Structures are given as C-alpha cells and as structure tokens.
Amino acid sequence: MDIDNNGNTYITGYTESINYPTTDQSYDISHNGGKDVFVTKLNANGTGLISSTFIGGSADEIGK
C-alpha cells in the first residue's frame, strides 16, 4: 500500500476472486485463473475507486 502526493491510496496484492472490482479502460478487467495480482487506486477519502486492474496469466501470480 502507498499514498501519492494527492492523498490517493494504491493497494496491491493477489486474489482468486472472479468478481474483484475493476474499472473500464484498465489493463485487464477479467480474472485469469488461480491467483491474479491486482492493483487498485482509491481516492484520497478512501470512498471511491479511481482505477483497478488484474495482472496475470493462467498460472498463479502473487503481488508483494
């Protein structure tokens, strides 16, 4: 997790969820099987999703 100069929060990790929230125009909007890395950006208040994407292939990927 990290916070940018505007107070937006970035979260990364991994999920096996097929319905993890993604946003339009993201790198990958669909779960690819197994464990997929996610990167999510929340607004400064933590109340709004700015962007969110999966990153992964058919094998397991784990973000650290």
PyMOL Python script that loads the backbone (N, CA, C, O; Angstrom):
from pymol import cmd

cmd.read_pdbstr("""\
ATOM      1  N   MET A   1       0.853  -1.161   0.000  1.00  0.00           N
ATOM      2  CA  MET A   1       0.000   0.000   0.000  1.00  0.00           C
ATOM      3  C   MET A   1       0.905   1.231   0.000  1.00  0.00           C
ATOM      4  O   MET A   1       1.965   1.235   0.625  1.00  0.00           O
ATOM      5  N   ASP A   2       0.472   2.275  -0.709  1.00  0.00           N
ATOM      6  CA  ASP A   2       1.211   3.531  -0.751  1.00  0.00           C
ATOM      7  C   ASP A   2       0.217   4.672  -0.976  1.00  0.00           C
ATOM      8  O   ASP A   2      -0.894   4.457  -1.462  1.00  0.00           O
ATOM      9  N   ILE A   3       0.624   5.857  -0.625  1.00  0.00           N
ATOM     10  CA  ILE A   3      -0.202   7.054  -0.808  1.00  0.00           C
ATOM     11  C   ILE A   3       0.591   8.061  -1.627  1.00  0.00           C
ATOM     12  O   ILE A   3       1.756   8.327  -1.332  1.00  0.00           O
ATOM     13  N   ASP A   4      -0.052   8.633  -2.674  1.00  0.00           N
ATOM     14  CA  ASP A   4       0.634   9.617  -3.509  1.00  0.00           C
ATOM     15  C   ASP A   4       0.498  11.025  -2.929  1.00  0.00           C
ATOM     16  O   ASP A   4      -0.120  11.214  -1.882  1.00  0.00           O
ATOM     17  N   ASN A   5       1.075  12.003  -3.611  1.00  0.00           N
ATOM     18  CA  ASN A   5       1.074  13.394  -3.134  1.00  0.00           C
ATOM     19  C   ASN A   5      -0.316  14.010  -3.057  1.00  0.00           C
ATOM     20  O   ASN A   5      -0.510  15.009  -2.363  1.00  0.00           O
ATOM     21  N   ASN A   6      -1.285  13.428  -3.759  1.00  0.00           N
ATOM     22  CA  ASN A   6      -2.665  13.920  -3.717  1.00  0.00           C
ATOM     23  C   ASN A   6      -3.519  13.197  -2.684  1.00  0.00           C
ATOM     24  O   ASN A   6      -4.707  13.487  -2.544  1.00  0.00           O
ATOM     25  N   GLY A   7      -2.918  12.257  -1.959  1.00  0.00           N
ATOM     26  CA  GLY A   7      -3.640  11.515  -0.941  1.00  0.00           C
ATOM     27  C   GLY A   7      -4.335  10.264  -1.444  1.00  0.00           C
ATOM     28  O   GLY A   7      -4.997   9.578  -0.666  1.00  0.00           O
ATOM     29  N   ASN A   8      -4.201   9.947  -2.744  1.00  0.00           N
ATOM     30  CA  ASN A   8      -4.795   8.727  -3.293  1.00  0.00           C
ATOM     31  C   ASN A   8      -4.024   7.510  -2.781  1.00  0.00           C
ATOM     32  O   ASN A   8      -2.802   7.555  -2.638  1.00  0.00           O
ATOM     33  N   THR A   9      -4.739   6.442  -2.512  1.00  0.00           N
ATOM     34  CA  THR A   9      -4.130   5.228  -1.972  1.00  0.00           C
ATOM     35  C   THR A   9      -4.030   4.164  -3.052  1.00  0.00           C
ATOM     36  O   THR A   9      -4.982   3.925  -3.796  1.00  0.00           O
ATOM     37  N   TYR A  10      -2.865   3.528  -3.129  1.00  0.00           N
ATOM     38  CA  TYR A  10      -2.613   2.428  -4.061  1.00  0.00           C
ATOM     39  C   TYR A  10      -2.456   1.154  -3.249  1.00  0.00           C
ATOM     40  O   TYR A  10      -1.699   1.111  -2.279  1.00  0.00           O
ATOM     41  N   ILE A  11      -3.183   0.113  -3.654  1.00  0.00           N
ATOM     42  CA  ILE A  11      -3.145  -1.164  -2.963  1.00  0.00           C
ATOM     43  C   ILE A  11      -2.822  -2.244  -3.983  1.00  0.00           C
ATOM     44  O   ILE A  11      -3.370  -2.247  -5.085  1.00  0.00           O
ATOM     45  N   THR A  12      -1.935  -3.157  -3.617  1.00  0.00           N
ATOM     46  CA  THR A  12      -1.657  -4.301  -4.474  1.00  0.00           C
ATOM     47  C   THR A  12      -1.654  -5.562  -3.630  1.00  0.00           C
ATOM     48  O   THR A  12      -1.431  -5.528  -2.419  1.00  0.00           O
ATOM     49  N   GLY A  13      -1.901  -6.647  -4.286  1.00  0.00           N
ATOM     50  CA  GLY A  13      -1.932  -7.942  -3.623  1.00  0.00           C
ATOM     51  C   GLY A  13      -2.340  -8.981  -4.640  1.00  0.00           C
ATOM     52  O   GLY A  13      -2.112  -8.816  -5.838  1.00  0.00           O
ATOM     53  N   TYR A  14      -2.945 -10.055  -4.157  1.00  0.00           N
ATOM     54  CA  TYR A  14      -3.464 -11.040  -5.093  1.00  0.00           C
ATOM     55  C   TYR A  14      -4.834 -11.513  -4.637  1.00  0.00           C
ATOM     56  O   TYR A  14      -5.190 -11.415  -3.463  1.00  0.00           O
ATOM     57  N   THR A  15      -5.583 -12.021  -5.584  1.00  0.00           N
ATOM     58  CA  THR A  15      -6.932 -12.501  -5.297  1.00  0.00           C
ATOM     59  C   THR A  15      -7.260 -13.696  -6.185  1.00  0.00           C
ATOM     60  O   THR A  15      -6.714 -13.847  -7.277  1.00  0.00           O
ATOM     61  N   GLU A  16      -8.143 -14.520  -5.703  1.00  0.00           N
ATOM     62  CA  GLU A  16      -8.709 -15.604  -6.508  1.00  0.00           C
ATOM     63  C   GLU A  16     -10.151 -15.281  -6.885  1.00  0.00           C
ATOM     64  O   GLU A  16     -10.840 -16.106  -7.484  1.00  0.00           O
ATOM     65  N   SER A  17     -10.603 -14.084  -6.534  1.00  0.00           N
ATOM     66  CA  SER A  17     -11.981 -13.670  -6.782  1.00  0.00           C
ATOM     67  C   SER A  17     -12.219 -13.398  -8.266  1.00  0.00           C
ATOM     68  O   SER A  17     -11.437 -12.700  -8.912  1.00  0.00           O
ATOM     69  N   ILE A  18     -13.296 -13.951  -8.791  1.00  0.00           N
ATOM     70  CA  ILE A  18     -13.640 -13.673 -10.191  1.00  0.00           C
ATOM     71  C   ILE A  18     -14.416 -12.366 -10.328  1.00  0.00           C
ATOM     72  O   ILE A  18     -14.612 -11.871 -11.438  1.00  0.00           O
ATOM     73  N   ASN A  19     -14.859 -11.806  -9.201  1.00  0.00           N
ATOM     74  CA  ASN A  19     -15.618 -10.555  -9.273  1.00  0.00           C
ATOM     75  C   ASN A  19     -14.960  -9.428  -8.491  1.00  0.00           C
ATOM     76  O   ASN A  19     -15.647  -8.538  -7.989  1.00  0.00           O
ATOM     77  N   TYR A  20     -13.615  -9.458  -8.381  1.00  0.00           N
ATOM     78  CA  TYR A  20     -12.888  -8.341  -7.795  1.00  0.00           C
ATOM     79  C   TYR A  20     -13.188  -7.098  -8.639  1.00  0.00           C
ATOM     80  O   TYR A  20     -13.209  -7.193  -9.866  1.00  0.00           O
ATOM     81  N   PRO A  21     -13.418  -5.952  -8.025  1.00  0.00           N
ATOM     82  CA  PRO A  21     -13.816  -4.778  -8.811  1.00  0.00           C
ATOM     83  C   PRO A  21     -12.692  -4.256  -9.708  1.00  0.00           C
ATOM     84  O   PRO A  21     -11.577  -4.008  -9.250  1.00  0.00           O
ATOM     85  N   THR A  22     -13.006  -4.095 -10.986  1.00  0.00           N
ATOM     86  CA  THR A  22     -12.088  -3.465 -11.930  1.00  0.00           C
ATOM     87  C   THR A  22     -12.791  -2.259 -12.549  1.00  0.00           C
ATOM     88  O   THR A  22     -14.002  -2.091 -12.403  1.00  0.00           O
ATOM     89  N   THR A  23     -12.031  -1.438 -13.230  1.00  0.00           N
ATOM     90  CA  THR A  23     -12.602  -0.245 -13.853  1.00  0.00           C
ATOM     91  C   THR A  23     -12.428  -0.304 -15.363  1.00  0.00           C
ATOM     92  O   THR A  23     -11.525  -0.968 -15.873  1.00  0.00           O
ATOM     93  N   ASP A  24     -13.308   0.401 -16.072  1.00  0.00           N
ATOM     94  CA  ASP A  24     -13.190   0.500 -17.525  1.00  0.00           C
ATOM     95  C   ASP A  24     -11.822   1.066 -17.878  1.00  0.00           C
ATOM     96  O   ASP A  24     -11.251   1.850 -17.120  1.00  0.00           O
ATOM     97  N   GLN A  25     -11.312   0.675 -19.003  1.00  0.00           N
ATOM     98  CA  GLN A  25     -10.018   1.144 -19.507  1.00  0.00           C
ATOM     99  C   GLN A  25      -8.839   0.624 -18.686  1.00  0.00           C
ATOM    100  O   GLN A  25      -7.723   1.120 -18.839  1.00  0.00           O
ATOM    101  N   SER A  26      -9.063  -0.364 -17.818  1.00  0.00           N
ATOM    102  CA  SER A  26      -7.944  -0.911 -17.049  1.00  0.00           C
ATOM    103  C   SER A  26      -7.168  -1.899 -17.913  1.00  0.00           C
ATOM    104  O   SER A  26      -7.624  -2.298 -18.984  1.00  0.00           O
ATOM    105  N   TYR A  27      -5.999  -2.282 -17.437  1.00  0.00           N
ATOM    106  CA  TYR A  27      -5.120  -3.192 -18.174  1.00  0.00           C
ATOM    107  C   TYR A  27      -5.812  -4.518 -18.464  1.00  0.00           C
ATOM    108  O   TYR A  27      -5.755  -5.017 -19.587  1.00  0.00           O
ATOM    109  N   ASP A  28      -6.471  -5.094 -17.446  1.00  0.00           N
ATOM    110  CA  ASP A  28      -7.128  -6.391 -17.593  1.00  0.00           C
ATOM    111  C   ASP A  28      -8.334  -6.425 -16.661  1.00  0.00           C
ATOM    112  O   ASP A  28      -8.179  -6.354 -15.442  1.00  0.00           O
ATOM    113  N   ILE A  29      -9.525  -6.531 -17.222  1.00  0.00           N
ATOM    114  CA  ILE A  29     -10.733  -6.464 -16.400  1.00  0.00           C
ATOM    115  C   ILE A  29     -11.236  -7.839 -15.961  1.00  0.00           C
ATOM    116  O   ILE A  29     -12.214  -7.918 -15.218  1.00  0.00           O
ATOM    117  N   SER A  30     -10.594  -8.924 -16.401  1.00  0.00           N
ATOM    118  CA  SER A  30     -11.116 -10.242 -16.045  1.00  0.00           C
ATOM    119  C   SER A  30     -10.070 -11.112 -15.356  1.00  0.00           C
ATOM    120  O   SER A  30      -8.882 -11.073 -15.678  1.00  0.00           O
ATOM    121  N   HIS A  31     -10.550 -11.890 -14.406  1.00  0.00           N
ATOM    122  CA  HIS A  31      -9.714 -12.842 -13.673  1.00  0.00           C
ATOM    123  C   HIS A  31      -9.204 -13.883 -14.651  1.00  0.00           C
ATOM    124  O   HIS A  31      -9.944 -14.338 -15.523  1.00  0.00           O
ATOM    125  N   ASN A  32      -7.930 -14.265 -14.509  1.00  0.00           N
ATOM    126  CA  ASN A  32      -7.308 -15.163 -15.476  1.00  0.00           C
ATOM    127  C   ASN A  32      -7.090 -16.578 -14.958  1.00  0.00           C
ATOM    128  O   ASN A  32      -6.479 -17.400 -15.641  1.00  0.00           O
ATOM    129  N   GLY A  33      -7.574 -16.865 -13.778  1.00  0.00           N
ATOM    130  CA  GLY A  33      -7.431 -18.205 -13.206  1.00  0.00           C
ATOM    131  C   GLY A  33      -6.405 -18.233 -12.093  1.00  0.00           C
ATOM    132  O   GLY A  33      -5.416 -17.501 -12.132  1.00  0.00           O
ATOM    133  N   GLY A  34      -6.635 -19.066 -11.115  1.00  0.00           N
ATOM    134  CA  GLY A  34      -5.717 -19.170  -9.980  1.00  0.00           C
ATOM    135  C   GLY A  34      -5.656 -17.869  -9.210  1.00  0.00           C
ATOM    136  O   GLY A  34      -6.669 -17.207  -8.985  1.00  0.00           O
ATOM    137  N   LYS A  35      -4.444 -17.517  -8.812  1.00  0.00           N
ATOM    138  CA  LYS A  35      -4.222 -16.254  -8.100  1.00  0.00           C
ATOM    139  C   LYS A  35      -3.755 -15.201  -9.107  1.00  0.00           C
ATOM    140  O   LYS A  35      -2.789 -15.424  -9.836  1.00  0.00           O
ATOM    141  N   ASP A  36      -4.430 -14.071  -9.148  1.00  0.00           N
ATOM    142  CA  ASP A  36      -4.036 -12.954 -10.014  1.00  0.00           C
ATOM    143  C   ASP A  36      -3.665 -11.756  -9.154  1.00  0.00           C
ATOM    144  O   ASP A  36      -4.297 -11.493  -8.131  1.00  0.00           O
ATOM    145  N   VAL A  37      -2.650 -11.047  -9.572  1.00  0.00           N
ATOM    146  CA  VAL A  37      -2.268  -9.797  -8.926  1.00  0.00           C
ATOM    147  C   VAL A  37      -3.339  -8.757  -9.232  1.00  0.00           C
ATOM    148  O   VAL A  37      -3.943  -8.780 -10.304  1.00  0.00           O
ATOM    149  N   PHE A  38      -3.572  -7.851  -8.295  1.00  0.00           N
ATOM    150  CA  PHE A  38      -4.424  -6.702  -8.560  1.00  0.00           C
ATOM    151  C   PHE A  38      -3.687  -5.439  -8.141  1.00  0.00           C
ATOM    152  O   PHE A  38      -2.860  -5.458  -7.230  1.00  0.00           O
ATOM    153  N   VAL A  39      -3.996  -4.359  -8.811  1.00  0.00           N
ATOM    154  CA  VAL A  39      -3.536  -3.025  -8.434  1.00  0.00           C
ATOM    155  C   VAL A  39      -4.774  -2.141  -8.417  1.00  0.00           C
ATOM    156  O   VAL A  39      -5.491  -2.048  -9.414  1.00  0.00           O
ATOM    157  N   THR A  40      -5.023  -1.493  -7.286  1.00  0.00           N
ATOM    158  CA  THR A  40      -6.218  -0.681  -7.100  1.00  0.00           C
ATOM    159  C   THR A  40      -5.834   0.689  -6.579  1.00  0.00           C
ATOM    160  O   THR A  40      -4.975   0.813  -5.706  1.00  0.00           O
ATOM    161  N   LYS A  41      -6.480   1.726  -7.122  1.00  0.00           N
ATOM    162  CA  LYS A  41      -6.254   3.103  -6.693  1.00  0.00           C
ATOM    163  C   LYS A  41      -7.561   3.663  -6.152  1.00  0.00           C
ATOM    164  O   LYS A  41      -8.579   3.672  -6.844  1.00  0.00           O
ATOM    165  N   LEU A  42      -7.523   4.132  -4.901  1.00  0.00           N
ATOM    166  CA  LEU A  42      -8.689   4.739  -4.257  1.00  0.00           C
ATOM    167  C   LEU A  42      -8.479   6.240  -4.127  1.00  0.00           C
ATOM    168  O   LEU A  42      -7.344   6.708  -4.045  1.00  0.00           O
ATOM    169  N   ASN A  43      -9.572   6.994  -4.110  1.00  0.00           N
ATOM    170  CA  ASN A  43      -9.452   8.444  -3.944  1.00  0.00           C
ATOM    171  C   ASN A  43      -8.934   8.783  -2.545  1.00  0.00           C
ATOM    172  O   ASN A  43      -8.844   7.913  -1.679  1.00  0.00           O
ATOM    173  N   ALA A  44      -8.600  10.041  -2.337  1.00  0.00           N
ATOM    174  CA  ALA A  44      -7.979  10.479  -1.085  1.00  0.00           C
ATOM    175  C   ALA A  44      -8.848  10.216   0.135  1.00  0.00           C
ATOM    176  O   ALA A  44      -8.324  10.037   1.234  1.00  0.00           O
ATOM    177  N   ASN A  45     -10.162  10.190  -0.035  1.00  0.00           N
ATOM    178  CA  ASN A  45     -11.064   9.907   1.084  1.00  0.00           C
ATOM    179  C   ASN A  45     -11.236   8.414   1.331  1.00  0.00           C
ATOM    180  O   ASN A  45     -11.794   8.015   2.353  1.00  0.00           O
ATOM    181  N   GLY A  46     -10.762   7.587   0.404  1.00  0.00           N
ATOM    182  CA  GLY A  46     -10.932   6.147   0.512  1.00  0.00           C
ATOM    183  C   GLY A  46     -12.348   5.685   0.209  1.00  0.00           C
ATOM    184  O   GLY A  46     -12.718   4.550   0.507  1.00  0.00           O
ATOM    185  N   THR A  47     -13.141   6.579  -0.389  1.00  0.00           N
ATOM    186  CA  THR A  47     -14.542   6.268  -0.644  1.00  0.00           C
ATOM    187  C   THR A  47     -14.859   5.982  -2.103  1.00  0.00           C
ATOM    188  O   THR A  47     -15.986   5.602  -2.420  1.00  0.00           O
ATOM    189  N   GLY A  48     -13.895   6.156  -2.996  1.00  0.00           N
ATOM    190  CA  GLY A  48     -14.160   5.969  -4.425  1.00  0.00           C
ATOM    191  C   GLY A  48     -13.041   5.241  -5.125  1.00  0.00           C
ATOM    192  O   GLY A  48     -11.861   5.486  -4.873  1.00  0.00           O
ATOM    193  N   LEU A  49     -13.427   4.346  -6.006  1.00  0.00           N
ATOM    194  CA  LEU A  49     -12.489   3.589  -6.815  1.00  0.00           C
ATOM    195  C   LEU A  49     -12.105   4.417  -8.034  1.00  0.00           C
ATOM    196  O   LEU A  49     -12.964   4.743  -8.853  1.00  0.00           O
ATOM    197  N   ILE A  50     -10.834   4.760  -8.164  1.00  0.00           N
ATOM    198  CA  ILE A  50     -10.361   5.521  -9.326  1.00  0.00           C
ATOM    199  C   ILE A  50      -9.976   4.572 -10.446  1.00  0.00           C
ATOM    200  O   ILE A  50     -10.393   4.756 -11.589  1.00  0.00           O
ATOM    201  N   SER A  51      -9.185   3.558 -10.127  1.00  0.00           N
ATOM    202  CA  SER A  51      -8.820   2.550 -11.117  1.00  0.00           C
ATOM    203  C   SER A  51      -8.483   1.248 -10.406  1.00  0.00           C
ATOM    204  O   SER A  51      -8.048   1.237  -9.254  1.00  0.00           O
ATOM    205  N   SER A  52      -8.696   0.153 -11.125  1.00  0.00           N
ATOM    206  CA  SER A  52      -8.412  -1.157 -10.557  1.00  0.00           C
ATOM    207  C   SER A  52      -8.276  -2.155 -11.692  1.00  0.00           C
ATOM    208  O   SER A  52      -9.081  -2.157 -12.624  1.00  0.00           O
ATOM    209  N   THR A  53      -7.251  -3.011 -11.616  1.00  0.00           N
ATOM    210  CA  THR A  53      -6.986  -3.957 -12.685  1.00  0.00           C
ATOM    211  C   THR A  53      -6.420  -5.256 -12.152  1.00  0.00           C
ATOM    212  O   THR A  53      -5.796  -5.286 -11.092  1.00  0.00           O
ATOM    213  N   PHE A  54      -6.642  -6.328 -12.894  1.00  0.00           N
ATOM    214  CA  PHE A  54      -5.938  -7.586 -12.680  1.00  0.00           C
ATOM    215  C   PHE A  54      -4.644  -7.539 -13.474  1.00  0.00           C
ATOM    216  O   PHE A  54      -4.549  -6.833 -14.478  1.00  0.00           O
ATOM    217  N   ILE A  55      -3.647  -8.294 -13.021  1.00  0.00           N
ATOM    218  CA  ILE A  55      -2.423  -8.522 -13.794  1.00  0.00           C
ATOM    219  C   ILE A  55      -2.089  -9.994 -13.611  1.00  0.00           C
ATOM    220  O   ILE A  55      -1.839 -10.438 -12.491  1.00  0.00           O
ATOM    221  N   GLY A  56      -2.083 -10.748 -14.690  1.00  0.00           N
ATOM    222  CA  GLY A  56      -1.757 -12.164 -14.546  1.00  0.00           C
ATOM    223  C   GLY A  56      -2.116 -12.965 -15.761  1.00  0.00           C
ATOM    224  O   GLY A  56      -2.761 -12.489 -16.696  1.00  0.00           O
ATOM    225  N   GLY A  57      -1.672 -14.209 -15.714  1.00  0.00           N
ATOM    226  CA  GLY A  57      -1.969 -15.170 -16.767  1.00  0.00           C
ATOM    227  C   GLY A  57      -2.683 -16.364 -16.179  1.00  0.00           C
ATOM    228  O   GLY A  57      -3.352 -16.246 -15.152  1.00  0.00           O
ATOM    229  N   SER A  58      -2.551 -17.506 -16.813  1.00  0.00           N
ATOM    230  CA  SER A  58      -3.294 -18.684 -16.363  1.00  0.00           C
ATOM    231  C   SER A  58      -2.682 -19.347 -15.126  1.00  0.00           C
ATOM    232  O   SER A  58      -3.359 -20.112 -14.438  1.00  0.00           O
ATOM    233  N   ALA A  59      -1.415 -19.061 -14.839  1.00  0.00           N
ATOM    234  CA  ALA A  59      -0.772 -19.601 -13.631  1.00  0.00           C
ATOM    235  C   ALA A  59      -1.001 -18.657 -12.463  1.00  0.00           C
ATOM    236  O   ALA A  59      -1.649 -17.621 -12.619  1.00  0.00           O
ATOM    237  N   ASP A  60      -0.475 -19.005 -11.291  1.00  0.00           N
ATOM    238  CA  ASP A  60      -0.605 -18.144 -10.114  1.00  0.00           C
ATOM    239  C   ASP A  60       0.424 -17.021 -10.156  1.00  0.00           C
ATOM    240  O   ASP A  60       1.601 -17.247 -10.439  1.00  0.00           O
ATOM    241  N   GLU A  61      -0.045 -15.796  -9.866  1.00  0.00           N
ATOM    242  CA  GLU A  61       0.830 -14.639  -9.704  1.00  0.00           C
ATOM    243  C   GLU A  61       0.516 -14.046  -8.325  1.00  0.00           C
ATOM    244  O   GLU A  61      -0.639 -14.005  -7.904  1.00  0.00           O
ATOM    245  N   ILE A  62       1.552 -13.596  -7.640  1.00  0.00           N
ATOM    246  CA  ILE A  62       1.347 -13.050  -6.297  1.00  0.00           C
ATOM    247  C   ILE A  62       2.073 -11.712  -6.213  1.00  0.00           C
ATOM    248  O   ILE A  62       3.292 -11.660  -6.376  1.00  0.00           O
ATOM    249  N   GLY A  63       1.333 -10.624  -5.960  1.00  0.00           N
ATOM    250  CA  GLY A  63       1.928  -9.306  -5.803  1.00  0.00           C
ATOM    251  C   GLY A  63       2.477  -9.124  -4.398  1.00  0.00           C
ATOM    252  O   GLY A  63       1.888  -9.595  -3.425  1.00  0.00           O
ATOM    253  N   LYS A  64       3.584  -8.453  -4.301  1.00  0.00           N
ATOM    254  CA  LYS A  64       4.186  -8.199  -2.982  1.00  0.00           C
ATOM    255  C   LYS A  64       4.487  -6.739  -2.832  1.00  0.00           C
ATOM    256  O   LYS A  64       4.996  -6.317  -1.794  1.00  0.00           O
TER     257      LYS A  64
END
""", "prot")
cmd.dss("prot")
cmd.show_as("cartoon", "prot")
cmd.util.cbc("prot")
cmd.orient("prot")
